[in-house]
Amino acid sequence: MAWRHAFRLNSIRAGIILGVLVAVEVLPRSGLVSQTVLAPSSRIFGALWIAISSGEVVPHLIRTLEEIAASLALAIVVGIPLGLILWRTPRVARVLEPFMVAMYATPLILMYPLLLAVLGLGSAPVIFLSAILGTVPIALNTTVAFSGIRDTMYKLARAFNCSRWQTYYKVLFPAATVLVFAGIRMGVVYTTIGVISMEFIMTDKGIGFLARYYYTYFKTPEMYAYIIIVMLVAAVVNTVVERLERRIRSEMA
Amino acid sequence: MSLAQRESAFASKSPVAASQSGDGLIVPLGMAGVVLAFFVLWFIVSLFFGYFVPSPLSALEKLYAGFSVGWIIAPALSTARIILISFLIALVIGFGFGLFFGLNKFWREVLEPMVVSIYVLPKIVLFPLFLLMFGLGMRSLIGLAAVSALFPILMNVAAAIREMNPVYEKVGRSFNIGMRGMILKVYTPAIALPLITGLRVALSLCFISTVLGEMVASDMGLGQELFRSYSILDVPKMYGIMLLLFAAAFIINMVPWVIEKRLRNIIG
């Protein structure tokens, strides 16, 4: 019975998508919407096909994924220790808390043109700034994770006469893993958004760059094709991380 | 919506140790100290990297000139207006659809993957669509900011309605107050805390999206002013405007956050 429900859901979704595709085909071709604003579905998919089959998308996709991976790695390496330090010094954490929460709201990305001037055009400013954007949620979540460890865990470690190192390694870290990984997931989200936004603003390579490039030259079908590619990449990255988080949660929570 | 539930659950969790009554003046003093330390650090860095990092005094000077001479007022007002309008639009659409998805299990299940895939998309990529439709003016910026900001509201409202105590709804229905009554008197108060969190995130997103959009393609506004000062390499002016923007973002985020904290203490 469950599959019948799933079948109904998916057929409605398919219907909606089909409806949208038809509308996107008909509206521009009929002249109701200018073809500069909305390209017909057939041309969008044509451009998408060309982009993929000709391999044009590949070097840019690799570049984008590299930037996301590098900034995420940096964010984790800096963020987790930072979160741990904040956890160990609650007073400092209380003072810094409003600032760190405000970091979510600050348009740090405005520093991008400045960083371009300092670090030059290329991956460096993108990775640097995205790493900062990703560090904030990771650090905050690490602090929450370790602050929320139940007292029984500490008593357990004492009961087994654990050394300090053992307490951390065998008891505290595993207890905190779930929430720390939730922070890493948020770090991935913010890093991805940062990388793609910065590529869109100004860079030399990457799928965000291509979306902007085709907009600049009014090549609307190609632009939509790359918007779809960006959407797919973002969705895939998010799904992968979410699955990973779910597995970790089920194994360790 | 599992993603939204977790996001809103995080947002409402207090990030660090709860403030204790023994704190007293330490936190505000500490915060002032952090701000001071920031300016001192900035000054020290400016001594070494003179060109890229001008002294904070020159930046503040430029900012003051902006207000006294007045070149900053018109763009600031323009940006503020766009933020306000887009926030209202995002509020209406986000709250409306959030209620719909929260109450309507069927449509929520059907549309969840699609909503989530738009949620994870960096909305700046959609900016060209608005530019093509509306040109360089206010409307494309409003469109971009509204689209960016409506998702946090939508997700938080939908998740909160789902987790709402079903008794509230039954009580409301037993009084026969009609849909309008339900929304005003039952749903909204029930989801007050996640709603404010969502509104706070949405307001910040409006702010960031508007300024970013202005920087990318616009003919007015603070973001454009920032970009112009960048292109003529007036670095102190750049920093002055950035300082103003960061301060404004901080205040815009802090006011709802304080309200949230108070509310959380009251509601729990």
Interface residues (C-beta under 8 A of the other chain):
Chain A: L9 I12 R13 I16 T36 V37 L86 W87 P90 R91 V92 A93 R94 V95 L96 E97 P98 F99 M100 V101 A102 Y104 A105 T106 P107 I109 L110 M111 P113 L114 A117 V118 L140 N141 T143 V144 S147 A182 M186 V189 T192 I193 I196 S197 F200 I201 G208 A211 R212 Y215 T220 M223 I227 V230 M231 A234 A235 V237 N238 E242
Chain B: S2 L3 R6 E7 F10 K13 S14 P15 V16 A17 S19 D23 I26 V27 G30 M31 G33 V34 F52 E109 V110 L111 P113 M114 V116 S117 I118 V120 L121 P122 I124 V125 L126 F127 P128 L129 L131 L132 M133 R200 V201 S204 F207 I208 V211 L212 M215 V216 G223 L226 F227 Y230 M238 M242 L245 F246 A249 F250 I252 N253 M254 W257
